[in-house]
């Protein structure tokens, strides 16, 4: 049975102030694609990546 990380979203905590950053990641293993996110109320940044999965190993390749 193959385990999939499709549709998985990871987020780090909740901001205390409007200027605090929150980090997150979204994984779509069937498309070998994902995105890292860093955002505050005033700023949002995304980094896209390719991923490959072999067994329990997940490799990430930044664009």
Secondary structure, 3 states (H helix, E strand, C coil): CCCCCCCEEEECCCCCCCCCCEEEEEEEHHHCEEEEEEECCCCEEEEEEEEEEECCEEEEEEC
